């Protein structure tokens, strides 16, 4: 009896130890606290919604012509974020990010276990993919909802496929309603349902329920403030090229431009793991899901997370098989028994301590707004010096800004200033105006046409760019402020 209690206690301690190791590693990877530019767009919409008491269908922040209606696919995120920000500040938003991130990882773990992976194999799968969490969880973006709902959808689909009980798939309908109003990434969930329906049909397994839920989930997305206009926007947005926005470039383009380094090697290795998995498992449904998410992951940096989340649940299949093969080898088991158990435990404890220390050093509840660029770094920063100058000198009017800073300046300067352009991009601006703007921003041959056509009163631009030099040489403009990151020009 005593030995049984000791064995049970030992297993419980091992579970606590492994859980602590995973949570500490995931939280450390989630603890990027440099504010994302899109955050200010969410807060601006939420402020407008709560302060005016009505739903805004028209943009009031820009001085260039905008689309009608303003289809802001992240509207519910702003409605949720703003009262959290007002009541508990940015720490509340960061806590929400950590909760959603850990929940996402938790559903991937549960999916791996549902597929038959051992706890150790499932944890190993999480540790392999957790390095990329920092890429997908910059604070605090609406994507955190997409990753959470994608993992939840994946879990429900796999549970239904494995158990043969499909009643849980009905939860996908309310999930799609909430998801489509929080973020425009909801087609990832619809796509995953479609892949499961098609994969099961090809495998000659029951697929009618998947097709039914897919059709009803698609119809459920019409429950939004814009109705069919939302889907008109979605079709336009999905087909829209965004070569000027870094997270929308391909993996190879990102590598050539210096956006990623070892990330390319990591993604190639993960692609090879996916190929090994297919050779060993030959599951049609899972193979289709991996192939499609791998394709979109190579095509756009921001979509890599979908592939990695799937790999977090599929890879443990291989690990479980290999662990079982190793256990069948007497020489390996004998060597394992001779291994001092204190060594791996000490290594795990060291990792927990290091992760906890790095997490504490990163000030995980303190949202950072970097005021100046770091030398040789492409990390985000904010023109706080120029913002202070505008406020001090009470400047008002039409402000032409670097794309990244637009939403931050709307949040801080409206109604004193109206802005062009900002990160809301295709939700507000036509393709024609966006092209004219990026011609200006990158100093292309017809860069001056935007200034002539829309006549801004002042310009806030990155002081390290070609466009800065062009404006500085233009006699119509006078530089009134500059720092290592930005420059402010007034029309003479």
Buried (B, 14 or more C-beta within 10 A) or exposed (E): EEEEEEEEEEEEEEEEBBEBBBBBBBBBBBBBBBBBBBBBBBBBBBBBBEEEEEEBEEBEBBBBBBBEBBBBBBBBBBBBBBEBBEEEEBBBBBBBBBEBBBBBBBBBBBBBBBBEBBBBBBBBBBBBBBBBBEBBBBBBBBBBBBBBBBBBBBBBBBBBBEEEEBEEBBEBBEBBBBBBBBBBBBBBBBBBBBBBBBBBBEEEBEBEBBBBBBEBBBEBBEBBBBEEBBBEBBEBBEEEEBEBBBBBBBBEBBBEEEBBEEBBEBBEEBBEBBEEBBEEBEBBBBBBBBEBBBEBBBBBBBBBBBBBBBBBBBBBBBBBBEBEEEEEEEEEEEEEEEEEEEEEEEEBBEBBEEBBEBBEEBEBBEBBBBBBBEEEEEEBBBBBBBBEBBEEEEBBBBBBBBBBBBBBBBBBBBEBBBBBBBBBBBBBBBEEBBBBBBBBBEBBEEBBEBBEEBEBBBBBBBBEBEBBEBBBEBEEBBBBBBBEBBBBBBBE
